[in-house]
Amino acid sequence: MKKITGLPTGARLSVLLAVFFGLATCAASFDSLRLPEQLVERGVVPQGVSIESLRRGRALALAECKECHRFRLPDEYPPGAWPGIVRDMGAQASLNDGQIGDLEAYFVSASKAARLPPR
């Protein structure tokens, strides 16, 4: 690890705390992704979408969507915006139609769930 030099002790501590909390926030973001079972339970999954599709979509989101840009949580966009976003980004990432469909199903469902009142 590279030493932070040339800064007063208080400033070094501030930098280290900012990095720590930034990483902690990032980890918390990934942990806050709803599980497919939670989406089914909340009744937000489109008819005909299987839980297996949601599982694949969530796994793809965690693996692929942070490779080129900051990871976007499902609640950052309304449900109706996700199909276009996923199609555009999926094409750039060279995902196949099945993968794009799984991602779309997951993000649309999770975005809908994020807008429901808590139980």
C-alpha positions in Angstrom: 0.0 0.0 0.0 1.3 3.4 -0.9 2.0 5.8 1.9 0.0 9.1 2.0 2.8 11.6 2.5 2.9 15.4 2.3 -0.4 15.8 4.1 -1.0 16.7 7.8 -2.0 13.8 10.0 -5.6 15.0 10.1 -5.8 15.2 6.3 -4.4 11.7 6.0 -7.0 10.3 8.3 -9.7 12.1 6.4 -8.5 10.5 3.1 -8.3 7.0 4.7 -11.8 7.4 6.2 -13.2 8.6 2.8 -11.8 5.6 1.1 -13.0 3.2 3.7 -16.6 4.5 3.7 -16.6 4.7 -0.1 -15.7 1.0 -0.2 -18.2 0.1 2.5 -21.0 2.0 0.6 -20.1 0.1 -2.6 -20.3 -3.2 -0.8 -23.6 -2.3 0.9 -25.0 -1.4 -2.6 -24.3 -4.9 -3.9 -25.8 -6.4 -0.7 -28.9 -4.4 -1.1 -29.8 -6.0 -4.5 -33.0 -7.9 -3.9 -33.0 -11.6 -4.2 -35.3 -13.2 -6.8 -37.4 -14.8 -4.1 -38.1 -11.4 -2.6 -39.2 -10.1 -6.0 -41.6 -13.0 -6.4 -42.9 -12.5 -2.9 -43.6 -8.8 -3.6 -45.6 -9.7 -6.8 -43.5 -7.5 -9.1 -42.3 -10.2 -11.5 -43.9 -10.0 -15.0 -46.0 -13.0 -16.0 -44.0 -15.7 -17.7 -40.6 -14.8 -16.1 -39.1 -17.6 -14.1 -37.2 -17.4 -10.9 -34.3 -19.0 -12.7 -34.3 -16.1 -15.2 -34.3 -13.6 -12.3 -31.4 -15.5 -10.7 -29.4 -15.4 -13.9 -30.2 -11.7 -14.3 -29.0 -10.8 -10.8 -25.8 -12.9 -11.2 -25.1 -11.2 -14.6 -25.8 -7.7 -13.0 -23.3 -8.4 -10.3 -20.7 -9.8 -12.7 -21.0 -7.6 -15.8 -22.6 -4.2 -15.0 -19.6 -2.9 -13.0 -17.0 -3.8 -15.6 -17.4 -0.6 -17.6 -19.1 1.9 -15.3 -20.3 2.5 -11.8 -22.8 -0.1 -10.8 -26.4 1.2 -11.0 -28.9 0.0 -8.5 -32.3 -0.9 -9.9 -34.0 1.9 -8.0 -31.9 4.5 -9.8 -34.2 4.4 -12.8 -37.9 3.8 -13.2 -39.0 0.3 -14.3 -39.9 1.5 -17.8 -36.4 2.9 -18.4 -34.6 -0.4 -17.8 -35.4 -2.3 -21.0 -33.7 0.4 -23.2 -30.8 0.7 -20.8 -30.3 -3.0 -20.6 -30.5 -3.5 -24.4 -28.0 -0.7 -25.1 -25.5 -1.7 -22.4 -26.0 -5.4 -23.2 -25.1 -4.8 -26.9 -22.0 -2.9 -25.8 -21.0 -5.8 -23.5 -21.7 -8.4 -26.2 -24.3 -10.2 -24.2 -26.7 -12.5 -26.1 -30.4 -12.1 -26.3 -31.1 -14.5 -23.4 -28.7 -12.7 -21.1 -30.2 -9.4 -22.0 -33.7 -10.8 -21.3 -32.6 -12.1 -17.9 -31.0 -8.8 -17.0 -34.1 -6.8 -18.1 -36.4 -9.1 -16.1 -34.3 -8.6 -13.0 -33.8 -4.9 -13.2 -37.5 -4.1 -14.1 -38.7 -6.3 -11.3 -36.3 -5.0 -8.7 -37.0 -1.4 -9.8 -40.8 -2.0 -9.3 -40.1 -3.6 -5.9 -38.0 -0.6 -4.8 -41.0 1.7 -5.4 -43.4 -0.3 -3.2 -44.0 0.7 0.4 -42.0 -1.3 2.9 -43.7 -4.2 4.6 
